[in-house]
Amino acid sequence: MPHPIVLLHGWACSAAYWKPLADQLSAGGRHVVAADLPGYGSDLRAGFDWTVENAAATLAEQFGGGPAHWVGHSLGGSIAATIAARFPRAAASLTLVGMVPVAPSAATVDKLSRLFSGDSSDPEADLAAGEELLGAWFRGGTEPQGDDRETFLAAFREHPAVVRQSLQAGVTGAAPKVADQVRAPTLVVTGTRDPTRPPAAVADFLATHPSWRHTSVQNAGHMVHWEQPAACAEAVLRHVESAENS
C-alpha cells in the first residue's frame, strides 16, 4: 500500500490552507493528511517547549514512526526535514515547499520581530499584523479574499500565544546539520516571487546538495501550494512515485 502524504503547515498558518494542494494529491490517488503543528488546533502538552526538534519528535510519534512522505511548508519544512534526519525510518521522501533549510531573509526576520515581539495583549493588533504579512506571503500576486482570507488569518485570531511561542522556531529553522543528515529523496518547490528565501539563496543551498531536486513555479510567492496547486501537486506526485519506485 502506498505511504501516506503528510502535510505540515507553516508558522502562523492553518492546516486548512493545504486544501487546494490536498485535493489535487487526493485526485492523484494518494492518501493525504494535513496535520496541525503543536498547539495549532489542540492544546499544547503541559511543559511543551516550542522548538523545531520537539515539534518533529511529537509529529513523528503521532504518525507512529511508519514511513510517510513528509511535505512541509516554511516552518513545516524545517520540521519535516528534522523528522527525516532524526527519524529516517519515518521518511519515505521529503518535500520542502517555499523554503530550503537556511534562515529566512533578514528583511523577513526583521518584519516578524517587529510585528510579534513581546506577549500578545491586543487581538486587534495581532490581526492587523497578520493582514500585513499577507502582503509579503502573496508578494506580487492576488491576496485571498472572503472565507479564503480568513483561512490565513485564523491562527492570529485563535492561537495568538502559540503564534508567538513558535516564532523563534520559524525564524531559526532546522539545526545547521539537519540537511546533511537527510537520506530520504528530497524535493524543493519554490515560487519565483517568494521573498522569504530569495532565488539566489535557494540556488546557493542547492549547489551544496546536488542530489536534491528543485521545481521553481512561476507566478507564485511564498504560498506556492495555494497559488499554483496543480503545478505543485504535479511535482510532489512525481517525486513520491519516484521515491517509491527507486
Salt bridges, closest charged atoms under 4 A:
ASP23 OD2 - LYS19 NZ 2.68
GLU53 OE2 - ARG86 NH2 2.75
ASP126 OD1 - ARG164 NH1 3.12
GLU131 OE1 - ARG149 NH2 2.55
GLU132 OE2 - LYS111 NZ 3.41
GLU132 OE2 - ARG114 NH2 2.61
GLU143 OE1 - ARG149 NH1 3.06
GLU150 OE2 - ARG157 NE 2.86
GLU158 OE1 - HIS159 NE2 3.77
ASP180 OD1 - HIS209 NE2 2.93
ASP194 OD2 - HIS222 ND1 2.83
GLU227 OE2 - ARG193 NH2 3.10
GLU234 OE2 - ARG238 NH1 3.58
GLU244 OE2 - ARG30 NH2 2.58
GLU244 OE2 - HIS69 NE2 2.76
